[in-house]
Amino acid sequence: MGKARFSNDFKLDAIKQITERGYSVADVSQRLGVSTHSLYGWIKRYAASPGAAVKDDHPAEIRRLKTELARVTEERDILKKATAYFAKDAK
């Protein structure tokens, strides 16, 4: 049985699932049918190339920050409602 050949787009998508979406290497490996060794090699190779990492870094960071902002805003709103509820009961 020969070695499977994967396109660069496939490799970059697999890496994004790990680095941007937060999936574990084992999860991605199992779902895509790629060895964990290959995934770690791809991460090392493509993270080392400055063109790909810098070009895709800003949109990924913006997405991550927007997600974090939404979560923190929701937590704040819940705490505000809880504070108002308990303040009403204390009177």
Secondary structure, 3 states (H helix, E strand, C coil): CCCCCCCHHHHHHHHHHHHCCCCCHHHHHHHHCCCHHHHHHHHHHHHHCHHHHHHHHHHHHHHHHHHHHHHHHHHHHHHHHHHHHHHHHHC
